[in-house]
């Protein structure tokens, strides 16, 4: 990638500034990087994507602690529990991979 050296300034109407600030506020990048990515057609991920990965991982960790080691769960209940855990972890991993790939 080229070195960033040229500064460009331009004017926006007050409503356009509000819109830009709102859109930038939904991401984890600054205004310059947001505009740069938009111009170059690069992905701009919302902060929600990153929060979702963290939340899915957190829920998986909480669920793991809920599994009763000494219980009278039936085999199919245990199987269902572990399938759910597996799906939750797979979703978190897939979302994180997509974020890293820029999709």
C-alpha positions in Angstrom: 0.0 0.0 0.0 1.2 3.5 -0.8 2.4 5.9 1.9 -0.3 8.4 2.9 1.1 11.8 2.2 -1.5 14.0 0.4 -4.0 15.7 2.6 -7.4 16.4 1.0 -10.0 18.7 2.4 -13.6 19.2 1.3 -16.8 20.7 2.6 -19.9 18.9 3.7 -23.3 20.2 4.7 -24.2 19.9 8.4 -26.5 16.9 7.7 -23.8 15.2 5.7 -21.4 15.6 8.6 -24.0 14.1 10.9 -24.5 11.2 8.6 -20.7 10.6 8.2 -20.2 10.8 12.0 -23.1 8.3 12.5 -21.7 5.9 10.0 -18.2 6.1 11.4 -19.6 5.7 14.9 -20.9 2.3 13.9 -17.4 1.0 13.0 -14.1 0.5 14.6 -12.2 2.8 12.3 -11.7 6.6 12.2 -13.1 9.0 9.7 -10.1 9.0 7.4 -9.9 5.2 7.3 -13.6 5.0 6.8 -13.5 7.4 3.8 -10.4 5.6 2.4 -12.1 2.2 2.6 -15.3 3.5 1.1 -13.4 5.1 -1.9 -11.3 1.9 -2.5 -14.3 -0.4 -2.1 -12.7 -2.1 0.9 -14.9 -3.7 3.5 -16.1 -1.6 6.4 -17.2 -3.8 9.3 -19.5 -2.5 12.0 -18.5 -2.7 15.6 -21.5 -5.0 16.0 -19.7 -7.7 14.0 -16.9 -7.8 16.6 -19.3 -7.5 19.5 -21.2 -10.5 18.0 -18.1 -12.7 17.9 -17.4 -11.8 21.5 -21.0 -12.4 22.6 -21.2 -15.8 20.9 -17.9 -16.9 22.5 -19.2 -15.6 25.9 -22.4 -17.5 25.6 -20.6 -20.7 24.6 -18.4 -20.3 27.7 -21.4 -19.8 29.9 -23.2 -22.8 28.4 -20.2 -25.0 29.0 -20.4 -24.3 32.7 -24.1 -25.2 32.7 -23.4 -28.8 31.6 -24.1 -31.0 34.7 -21.3 -33.5 35.1 -23.2 -35.7 37.4 -26.8 -35.7 36.2 -29.5 -37.9 34.9 -29.5 -36.4 31.4 -30.5 -38.8 28.8 -28.0 -39.6 26.0 -30.0 -37.7 23.4 -30.1 -34.6 25.7 -26.3 -34.7 26.1 -26.0 -35.1 22.3 -28.3 -32.1 21.7 -26.4 -30.0 24.2 -23.0 -30.7 22.5 -24.4 -30.2 19.1 -25.7 -26.7 20.2 -22.2 -25.9 21.6 -20.6 -27.0 18.4 -22.9 -24.9 16.3 -22.4 -21.9 18.5 -18.6 -22.2 18.3 -18.8 -22.7 14.5 -20.9 -19.6 14.1 -18.4 -17.5 16.1 -15.5 -18.9 14.2 -17.1 -18.3 10.8 -18.1 -14.8 11.7 -14.6 -14.0 12.9 -13.1 -15.5 9.7 -15.4 -13.4 7.5 -14.4 -10.3 9.4 -10.7 -11.1 8.9 -11.2 -11.9 5.2 -13.1 -8.7 4.7 -16.5 -10.1 3.7 
